[in-house]
Amino acid sequence: MHFLDLPLDLLPPILGELLRPQHLASACLVNHTFNAFATPALYRAISVFAWQKDSKAKVANLRVGLHEIYCVAGGNAPQHPIEQCRCCETPPNARYTLLQNFWDGFLIVAEIRDFPKSTTNNDIDLLATSALRNCTNLRSCTWTRDGALTSEILQVLSSCDALHELEINGRSAGRYDPRLLASFRQIEKLSLIMPVSDVVRQLPRLVEAATLSSLTLICKMSPLVNDARLMEIAPHLCSLQQLSLTGCPAVTHRGVFAVLRQNTVGIRSLSLEALPAKFNMAAFAGACTSASVLSHLRSFTLSIPSSTWLADISSLLEAAPLEAVNLYAAQNSRIHLIFDDAYNAFWDGIISRHAHRLQRVSVHRMPIPLSAIRDICTRCAALKQLFVVVDPEDLEEFTSAVSLSRSVAEIHINFPQRCWSIGDTSSPESESESETEDSDSEREADVPSQTESSGYGVFMTPAQALALVLRFPESIQLFGCNSRVWKVQRTIRRPTGSDQLGTNGELVAERELVRYDGIDIPEQFLVSEEHRVRQRHVPQNDRRDRLRVALVAQPPQEKQVPIANASLKRRLAHTRVEYPWYWSER
């Protein structure tokens, strides 16, 4: 069959297998028929991040593209003639309906995290508003670039009837009127990043107008969000299913409990990060247990400033139907947990109560006993994701424990920071440009290994990763170590040396590590909102472009091993902690 003989009905599922925008862009160039179907797929979900190459140019091209599609073409599907499919008996009207239904999914998600700011030229804002005004199918919008959001853009977004998810930068800075937020009556999921006082004052009006099922407040250790404000908005959060508070030092257990107590549908996800030291976890656990406000809790995320909280956390989660637990040491904290009876009892209690439901266990910047990992893999039959800190010397025992699982699909391990850290924080540009590759390679031998016996460097090699993956359960799909992640791919082969015919010629599925090609950021790199507060959502002019790998992760250690190699320092200095927090080998 000739390629052009494909029935038209097959194009949507074929294009649905193309995940990356560049692949869809190539499909748009095949012919008019492919262009008509591939264009809405290309624009169904758009995202622009500051770390992307030529991100501002990408925004400009995106605006022009949307303007041409809607303002020039009239907002309908392109009027290109659909080429006749010789094997397709679909009537012309049915073909048009099929195409129109495909275009109904045009621009559902817009994630703009970088945007060119202009104070003298309004062409940028005019193009953006004119394009957004025609995006009638827009359901989710993220606009977090500091200083890029305007009143005109907010007015256009508030008129989108299909818009249900909104994430914006809360620093109005005279660019937009915070009072416009009250006009978003259809919003169900709201996320405010570093809101200023004028925006926080509009929060009661906003939650009163909308029926929120998800609320995320991300502050940079700002006292503007406090108990009084939470108690004020609590009566209007009866339908809340997800609550996330990050960097709110003025919030105590009283404010959080006030929101939970007013809830009538049951909180499904609770995230409390960068909590103040005055937060009374014991009182919070007691109040929640008495009122049974967490009887529907599925996911729990907490940054722990002190190991004394563990017993209270266990009590807090006792009655919850927990499916995902995410724990990590708070930033700048000094948690040196020892594997004593109390710590082992904490994990034994979590596993005993929730083993039949737990699908995700994530522990960052703090250790977890290998005995607990073994229990998790053995007793948690529904386990899908396991993200933990493992010492390189314990990888053999860790691999043996993981092999006992029959369901885990994603595994990510982080080495303790003492095994790899940056001793010199100078900018790589400040180093002598006269250094040659030969001198760098000579010094590479001086780079200390993580341990004398483990043989693992700062970055695990693909060969080392594959050696571990081959011992993991058959269900494994993703594996990562520190800042790298690979997809586990199966290749059907005939065993080497086998006969072409007969029983010895049976085909086998061999595991291989390939580059991660998903468009979504792996979950293990989205655990800590605290890092996003400190690194990603601060004003652009206050940020450093160089973000350190050492921040990914592990508990601070008093003893750090300096990295003497200049080439390796440069690699680490340019490693980003934000999107994407991972690398893959080709």
C-alpha positions in Angstrom: 0.0 0.0 0.0 1.3 3.5 -0.9 1.8 5.9 1.9 -0.9 8.3 0.5 -3.4 5.4 0.5 -3.7 5.4 4.3 -7.3 6.0 5.4 -7.8 9.4 6.9 -9.1 7.9 10.1 -5.6 6.6 10.9 -3.9 10.0 11.0 -5.0 11.0 14.5 -3.8 7.8 16.2 -0.5 7.9 14.2 0.1 11.5 15.1 -0.8 10.7 18.7 2.4 8.6 18.9 4.5 11.7 18.2 5.4 13.3 21.5 8.1 15.8 20.7 7.1 19.2 19.1 9.9 18.9 16.5 8.5 15.6 15.3 5.0 17.1 15.0 6.5 20.1 13.2 8.1 17.7 10.6 4.7 16.0 10.2 3.2 19.4 9.3 5.4 19.5 6.2 4.4 16.2 4.7 1.4 17.5 2.8 -1.8 19.5 3.3 -3.7 16.6 4.9 -1.0 16.0 7.4 -0.6 19.7 8.1 -4.3 20.0 8.8 -4.1 17.2 11.5 -0.6 17.8 12.8 -1.0 21.6 13.5 -3.6 21.3 16.3 -1.6 18.4 17.8 1.5 20.6 17.7 -0.4 23.5 19.4 -2.4 21.3 21.8 0.0 21.9 24.7 2.7 24.5 24.4 5.5 25.2 26.9 8.2 27.8 27.1 11.0 27.7 29.7 13.7 30.1 30.5 16.4 27.4 30.2 15.4 26.6 26.6 17.7 27.9 23.8 16.3 31.1 22.3 13.2 30.9 24.5 12.2 34.5 23.9 12.4 33.9 20.1 10.3 30.8 20.6 7.6 33.0 22.4 7.7 35.5 19.5 7.3 32.7 16.9 4.5 31.2 18.9 2.6 34.5 19.1 3.0 34.9 15.3 1.8 31.4 14.7 -1.3 31.7 16.8 -2.0 35.1 15.3 -1.8 33.7 11.7 -4.0 30.7 12.6 -6.7 32.6 14.3 -6.7 36.1 13.1 -5.7 35.4 9.5 -7.5 32.1 9.0 -10.5 33.2 11.0 -10.0 30.9 13.9 -11.1 27.8 12.0 -9.3 24.8 10.8 -6.9 25.7 7.9 -8.7 25.9 4.6 -6.2 23.7 2.8 -7.8 21.1 0.5 -7.7 17.7 2.1 -6.0 15.4 -0.4 -8.2 12.5 -1.5 -7.3 9.2 0.1 -7.6 6.6 -2.6 -8.6 3.9 -0.1 -10.8 6.0 2.0 -14.5 5.9 1.4 -15.3 8.5 4.0 -17.7 11.1 2.5 -16.4 14.7 2.3 -18.7 16.0 5.1 -17.6 13.2 7.4 -13.9 14.0 6.6 -14.6 17.6 7.5 -16.3 16.6 10.8 -13.3 14.3 11.7 -10.9 17.2 11.0 -13.0 19.7 13.0 -13.2 17.4 16.0 -9.4 17.1 15.9 -9.2 20.9 15.9 -11.5 21.1 18.9 -8.4 20.0 21.0 -6.4 23.0 19.8 -4.4 24.8 22.6 -5.7 23.1 25.7 -2.6 23.8 27.9 -0.3 26.8 27.8 2.8 26.9 30.0 4.7 30.2 29.6 7.6 30.5 32.0 9.6 32.9 29.9 8.4 36.0 28.1 10.2 39.0 26.6 9.4 42.1 28.7 8.9 45.4 26.9 8.2 48.8 28.4 8.2 50.9 25.2 6.7 48.6 22.5 3.2 47.3 23.0 3.3 45.0 19.9 4.3 42.0 22.1 1.3 42.4 24.4 -1.1 43.1 21.6 0.0 40.0 19.7 -0.3 37.9 22.9 -3.7 39.1 23.8 -5.1 38.8 20.3 -3.9 35.2 20.1 -5.1 34.3 23.5 -8.5 35.8 22.9 -9.2 33.2 20.2 -8.0 30.2 22.3 -11.5 29.2 23.3 -10.4 25.7 24.3 -7.7 26.8 26.8 -8.2 24.8 30.0 -4.8 25.3 31.7 -2.6 28.4 31.7 0.8 28.9 33.4 2.3 32.4 33.2 5.1 32.7 35.7 7.6 35.0 34.1 8.2 37.9 36.6 7.0 41.2 35.2 5.5 39.7 32.0 1.8 39.4 33.1 -0.3 42.4 32.3 -3.9 43.4 33.1 -4.8 42.9 29.4 -3.6 39.3 29.5 -5.5 38.7 32.7 -8.7 40.1 31.3 -8.4 37.9 28.2 -7.8 34.8 30.3 -10.7 35.5 32.6 -13.0 35.5 29.6 -11.9 32.0 28.6 -14.9 29.9 29.7 -13.0 26.6 29.5 -10.1 27.8 31.7 -10.0 25.8 34.9 -6.3 25.8 35.9 -4.3 29.0 36.5 -0.7 29.4 37.7 0.7 33.0 37.7 3.4 35.0 39.3 1.9 36.9 42.2 4.3 39.9 41.9 2.1 42.4 40.2 4.8 45.2 40.3 2.4 47.7 38.7 2.1 45.4 35.6 -1.4 44.2 36.4 -4.3 45.1 38.7 -4.7 42.4 41.4 -8.4 43.2 41.6 -8.8 41.4 38.2 -8.2 38.1 39.9 -11.7 38.2 41.4 -13.1 37.8 37.8 -11.8 34.3 37.5 -15.0 32.5 38.6 -14.5 29.3 36.6 -11.1 28.5 38.1 -10.8 25.1 39.9 -7.0 24.9 40.4 -5.1 28.0 41.4 -1.4 28.5 42.0 0.1 31.8 43.2 3.9 32.2 43.2 5.4 34.7 45.5 2.3 36.9 45.9 2.8 40.5 47.1 0.5 42.1 49.6 -2.0 43.5 47.0 -2.4 40.0 45.6 -2.8 38.3 49.0 -5.5 40.9 49.9 -7.5 39.8 46.8 -7.3 36.1 47.8 -10.5 36.0 49.8 -12.5 37.6 46.9 -10.9 35.1 44.5 -11.7 32.0 46.4 -15.2 33.3 47.2 -15.9 33.7 43.5 -14.4 30.4 42.4 -15.0 26.8 43.6 -11.4 25.7 44.1 -10.4 22.1 44.2 -6.7 22.8 44.4 -4.8 25.7 46.0 -1.1 26.2 45.9 0.6 29.2 47.6 4.4 29.4 47.0 6.2 32.2 49.0 9.8 33.0 49.4 9.7 33.0 53.2 7.2 35.8 53.2 4.9 36.5 56.2 2.0 37.8 54.1 0.3 34.4 54.1 -0.5 33.7 57.7 -3.0 32.0 60.0 -5.4 34.9 59.9 -5.5 34.9 56.1 -6.0 31.1 56.0 -8.8 31.3 58.5 -10.4 34.0 56.4 -10.5 31.9 53.2 -11.2 28.6 54.9 -15.0 28.8 54.7 -14.8 29.2 50.9 -12.5 26.1 50.5 -15.1 23.5 51.2 -14.5 21.6 48.0 -10.7 21.7 48.2 -9.0 18.4 47.4 -5.4 19.6 47.1 -3.6 22.0 49.4 0.1 23.1 49.0 1.8 25.7 51.2 5.5 26.4 50.6 7.7 29.0 52.3 5.1 30.5 54.6 6.9 31.2 57.9 3.9 32.9 59.5 1.6 29.8 59.1 1.2 27.5 62.1 -0.8 24.3 62.7 -3.8 26.4 63.6 -4.1 28.0 60.1 -3.6 24.7 58.2 -6.1 22.9 60.5 -8.7 25.7 60.0 -8.6 25.0 56.2 -8.8 21.2 56.7 -11.6 21.4 59.2 -13.9 23.4 56.9 -13.4 20.9 54.1 -16.5 18.8 53.2 -15.2 16.6 50.4 -12.0 15.4 52.0 -8.4 16.5 51.2 -6.7 14.1 48.8 -3.3 15.7 48.6 -1.5 17.8 51.3 1.9 19.4 50.8 3.6 21.4 53.6 7.1 22.6 52.7 9.6 24.9 54.4 7.5 25.0 57.5 8.6 27.4 60.4 10.2 26.0 63.5 7.2 27.1 65.5 4.9 24.7 63.6 3.6 22.3 66.3 3.5 19.0 64.5 2.3 17.1 67.6 -0.7 19.5 68.1 -1.4 19.3 64.4 -1.4 15.5 64.3 -3.6 15.4 67.4 -6.2 17.9 66.0 -6.3 16.1 62.6 -6.7 12.7 64.2 -9.5 13.9 66.5 -11.5 15.5 63.7 -10.7 12.8 61.1 -9.9 15.5 58.5 -7.4 13.3 56.7 -9.6 10.2 56.2 -9.4 10.7 52.4 -5.7 11.7 52.1 -3.9 9.9 49.3 -0.7 11.9 48.9 1.4 13.6 51.6 4.5 15.8 51.1 6.5 17.3 54.0 9.9 18.9 54.5 11.2 17.8 57.9 13.3 20.3 59.9 13.8 17.9 62.8 13.9 14.2 63.3 11.7 14.6 66.4 8.7 15.0 64.0 8.8 11.4 62.8 6.6 10.0 65.6 4.0 12.8 65.1 4.0 12.2 61.3 3.3 8.5 61.9 0.4 9.4 64.1 -0.9 12.0 61.6 -1.0 9.5 58.7 -2.3 6.5 60.7 -5.9 6.7 59.5 -5.2 8.0 56.0 -5.6 5.8 52.9 -2.1 6.8 51.9 -0.9 6.0 48.3 2.1 8.4 48.0 4.5 9.7 50.7 7.2 12.3 50.0 9.6 13.2 52.8 12.7 15.2 52.6 15.0 17.2 54.9 14.2 20.9 54.9 16.7 23.3 53.3 19.5 24.4 55.6 18.5 21.9 58.2 20.9 19.6 59.9 19.3 16.2 60.1 21.6 13.4 61.0 19.4 10.4 61.5 20.8 7.2 62.8 19.2 3.9 62.2 18.0 3.4 65.7 14.9 1.6 66.9 12.7 4.7 66.8 13.6 5.5 63.2 13.1 1.9 62.1 9.8 1.8 64.0 8.7 4.9 62.0 9.1 3.1 58.7 7.8 -0.2 60.0 4.6 1.7 61.0 4.2 3.4 57.7 4.7 0.1 55.8 2.5 -1.9 58.1 -0.5 0.5 57.8 -0.3 1.4 54.1 1.6 -1.4 52.4 -1.4 -2.6 50.4 -2.0 0.9 49.0 1.4 2.6 48.7 2.3 3.3 45.1 5.1 5.9 45.6 7.8 6.3 48.3 10.0 9.3 47.9 12.7 10.1 50.5 15.2 12.9 49.6 18.1 14.6 51.4 17.7 12.1 54.3 18.6 8.4 54.7 16.3 5.5 54.8 17.3 2.1 56.2 18.0 -0.6 53.7 15.8 -2.9 55.8 12.9 -0.5 55.2 13.6 -0.5 51.5 13.5 -4.3 51.5 10.2 -4.2 53.4 8.7 -1.7 50.9 9.7 -3.8 47.9 8.5 -7.0 49.5 5.2 -5.9 51.2 4.0 -3.0 48.9 2.4 -5.0 46.1 1.2 -1.8 44.3 4.5 0.1 44.4 5.2 2.0 41.2 7.8 4.6 42.1 10.7 4.5 44.5 13.0 7.5 45.0 15.6 7.2 47.8 19.0 8.1 49.0 21.5 5.3 48.7 25.2 5.2 49.5 27.3 3.8 46.6 28.7 1.2 49.0 25.1 -0.1 49.6 24.1 -0.4 46.0 24.6 -4.2 46.0 22.2 -4.7 48.9 19.8 -2.1 47.5 19.6 -3.9 44.2 18.9 -7.2 45.9 16.1 -5.5 47.9 14.5 -3.9 44.8 14.6 -7.2 42.9 12.0 -8.5 45.3 9.4 -6.1 44.0 7.1 -7.2 41.2 5.5 -3.9 40.4 8.0 -1.0 40.7 8.3 0.9 37.4 10.4 3.9 38.2 13.5 3.9 40.5 15.7 6.9 41.2 18.6 7.0 43.6 20.6 9.9 44.9 24.0 9.5 46.4 24.6 11.3 49.8 26.2 14.7 49.3 29.3 13.7 51.1 30.1 11.5 48.2 30.1 14.3 45.7 30.1 18.1 46.4 31.5 21.2 45.0 34.5 22.5 46.8 35.1 25.6 44.6 32.1 27.8 43.9 33.9 30.2 41.5 32.4 30.9 38.2 33.7 28.6 35.4 34.2 31.7 33.3 36.7 33.0 35.8 39.0 30.1 35.2 42.0 30.5 32.9 41.0 30.1 29.3 44.5 28.8 28.6 43.7 25.5 30.1 43.9 22.8 27.5 41.9 19.7 27.2 45.1 17.7 27.9 45.5 19.4 31.3 41.9 18.8 32.1 42.2 15.2 31.2 45.3 14.8 33.3 43.6 16.3 36.3 40.6 14.0 35.8 42.5 11.3 37.5 42.7 13.4 40.6 38.9 13.6 40.9 38.0 11.6 44.1 35.6 8.8 43.7 32.6 8.6 45.9 34.1 5.8 47.8 37.3 3.8 47.4 35.4 0.6 46.8 32.3 1.6 44.9 33.8 2.7 41.6 31.0 5.2 41.0 31.9 8.8 40.0 29.9 12.0 40.3 27.8 10.8 37.4 26.8 7.1 37.0 27.8 5.9 33.5 25.2 4.1 31.3 27.2 0.9 31.6 27.0 1.1 35.4 23.3 1.9 35.3 22.5 -0.9 32.9 24.3 -3.4 35.2 21.8 -2.4 37.9 18.8 -2.3 35.7 19.4 -5.9 34.5 18.9 -7.0 38.1 15.7 -5.0 38.6 12.2 -6.5 38.2 10.7 -6.9 34.7 8.3 -4.0 35.5 11.1 -1.4 35.5 10.6 1.4 32.9 12.6 4.4 34.2 15.9 4.5 36.1 17.9 7.5 37.3 20.8 8.4 39.5 21.6 11.8 40.8 20.8 14.2 37.9 20.5 11.6 35.1 17.6 9.4 34.1 17.2 6.8 31.4 14.2 5.0 29.8 14.4 1.2 29.9 13.7 -0.2 26.5 13.1 -3.8 25.4 14.6 -5.0 22.2 13.5 -8.4 20.8 16.6 -10.4 19.7 17.6 -13.9 19.0 20.3 -15.1 21.5 23.8 -14.9 20.1 25.0 -18.2 18.8 21.5 -19.7 18.6 20.2 -21.7 15.6 17.9 -20.0 13.1 15.5 -22.9 13.5 14.5 -25.1 16.3 14.0 -24.6 20.0 17.3 -22.8 20.4 16.1 -20.0 18.2 13.6 -18.6 20.6 13.5 -14.8 20.7 14.3 -12.9 23.9 13.6 -9.4 25.1 16.8 -7.7 26.2 16.8 -4.5 28.3 18.6 -1.4 27.0 19.0 2.1 28.4 18.0 4.8 26.0 17.5 8.5 26.2 14.4 9.7 28.1 12.2 11.0 25.3 9.1 12.0 27.3 7.8 15.6 27.1 6.9 15.6 30.8 9.4 16.1 33.6 9.9 12.9 35.6 8.2 13.1 38.9 11.3 12.5 40.9 12.5 16.0 39.9 9.3 17.7 41.0 9.4 16.6 44.6 10.7 19.7 46.3 8.7 22.9 45.8 11.2 24.4 48.2 13.9 24.4 45.6 11.6 25.9 43.1 10.9 28.7 45.5 14.5 29.4 46.0 15.8 28.9 42.5 13.1 29.2 39.9 10.4 31.7 41.0 12.6 34.5 42.2 12.7 37.6 40.0 14.9 37.1 36.9 17.3 39.9 37.8 18.0 38.3 41.2 18.9 34.9 39.8 22.2 33.4 38.9 22.3 31.4 35.7 24.5 28.9 37.3 22.5 26.5 39.5 24.4 23.8 41.3 23.8 20.1 41.1 24.6 19.9 44.8 21.2 21.6 45.5 19.3 18.7 44.0 19.4 16.8 46.9 21.0 15.4 49.9 21.4 16.3 53.5 24.2 18.8 54.1 27.3 17.2 55.5 30.0 18.8 57.5 32.7 17.0 55.6 32.8 17.7 51.9 35.2 16.3 49.3 36.5 19.1 47.0 36.5 18.5 43.3 39.9 19.4 42.0 39.3 18.9 38.3 38.6 22.1 36.4 36.7 20.4 33.6 34.4 18.5 36.0 33.8 21.7 37.9 32.6 23.4 34.7 30.2 20.6 34.0 28.8 20.8 37.5 28.6 24.6 37.5 26.4 24.6 34.4 24.2 21.8 35.6 20.7 23.1 36.2 18.6 22.2 39.2 15.4 23.5 37.6 13.6 22.1 34.5 15.0 19.8 33.4 16.7 18.4 36.5 18.0 15.4 34.5 20.2 14.3 31.7 20.2 11.3 29.5 22.8 9.6 27.4 22.1 9.3 23.7 
